[in-house]
Amino acid sequence: MAPIPAPQAEPQDSPEAYVGLDAAQAERRARERGWTTVRSLPPGTIITMEYRAGRLNFEVRDGLVVRAWKG
């Protein structure tokens, strides 16, 4: 049987640091800091709740990040 791959380490970064930033600036910063997937979502978007290591989610209102979370 093949070994189970180890989960990828997430960047040592705080999602709260992105709140208040322009969405484009926040995405650039997240990618520079090592997040492999960055997802910008409008408020109230319905999403699945699966956790993905290396993904950073942004809730964006009027072009600004109002909430950010891992997974």
N, C-alpha and C positions, 0 to 999 in steps of 0.2 A: 504494500500500500504506500502511496506517495505521502511524504510528510505534509502536515498542515503548515501553510506559510505563516510566518510571524506577521502580526499587524504592523503596518508602517507607523513609525513614530511621528507624532504630530509636532508642529512647530511650537516652541516655547513662547507663546504669544497669547495675549488676553483679548478675547473678542470685544470686551467693553471699550477697548482703545479705539475701535472703529466708529463708535456711535458719534454722530455729529459731523462726520467727514462727508465730502462729496462722494457719491457712489463710485465714480470712475477712479478717483484718487484712492479710495478704500480698496478697490479691486487690485490696483497696481501694487499697493503696499502689501496686501495679503500674498500676492504671488511672489513678490520680492522676499518675503519672510518665509516662503516655503510651503504655503498651502497649495495642494495639487489641484483642488477644485474649489472654485469660488462661485457662489450662486446668489444673484440679486433677485429679490422677490417683492412684488407690491404687497401692501398690507392686506391681510385676509386671504392670501393665496392658500389653497388647499394643497398640502404636500404629504407624502408618505413619511412615516416616522422611523424608517430604517436609519441606523447610524452608519456613517461612512467615515473612517479615519482619514484625515487629511482634507476634509471638506469644511469650508467656512461659509455660513449662510448670512445674508444681509436682508433685512426688511428695509425697503427704500420707500420714502415718502417725499414727494417734491424734490427729488434728486439727492436727498440726504439720507444717510444710514440712521435709522431710528432704533434698530435692534440688531444684534449680531450674536450668533451662537455656532458652536462646533457641531459637526456631524451632518 
